[in-house]
Amino acid sequence: MTASKRGIATASIVAILAVGAVVFGLYSAGLPPFGPNGTGQLNAMVHDAPCGVENCTHVWVTFSSVSVHESGSNSSGFVTLNVASTVDLAQLNGSAMARSIGILTLKAGHYEQIRLTVANVTIELAGGLKMVAHVVSPTAYIDGQFNVTSGGTTTVSIDINLATSVHLTPGGLDATFTPSIGTVSVS
């Protein structure tokens, strides 16, 4: 074999080993590089049903994380996206007004639960008084089945029912907030 043929053969072997190392690295990280088991995206959106909350003109909710649980995995099978997204749910009446609070890149597969965590809530009453609501239970668990497909985007639109989430004291001088989930749609 001539020197130039040996050089080409050596370069070919090095290239094959490099591609093999990349494929092995993706598989060992749980991210298959080809086919239907790759990754897709989940777009988590929130809104309020058209009923709203009486006497509240604004309800600013700051979400701190969105997590999803893959079907068949153990209790630590949540994948979490930390977010710092604030939305005025009182202005997002109906699913057509839903706003994205986070997009997660996930392993393609079947998922069974979403977990939303609320960091804080500020309410403005009809008279202009603003107050920070005490968040009683910051985490809402949403059970529901959905699939994430390789190369695709799955959108989950979650109704945070403000009528049952916001609790004003008599006279409206104090408020509490516990996220109450209404309807959930997947597209």
Buried (B, 14 or more C-beta within 10 A) or exposed (E): EEEEEEEEEEEEEEEEEEEEEEEEEBEEEEBBBEEEBBBBBBBBBBBBBEEBBEEBBBBBBBBBBBBBBBEEEEEEBBBBBEBEBBBBBBBBBEBEBBBBBBBBEBBBBEBBBBBBBBBBBBBBBEEEEEBEBEBEEBBBEBEBEBEBBBEEEBBBBBBBBBBBBBBBEEEBEEBBBBBBBBEBBEE
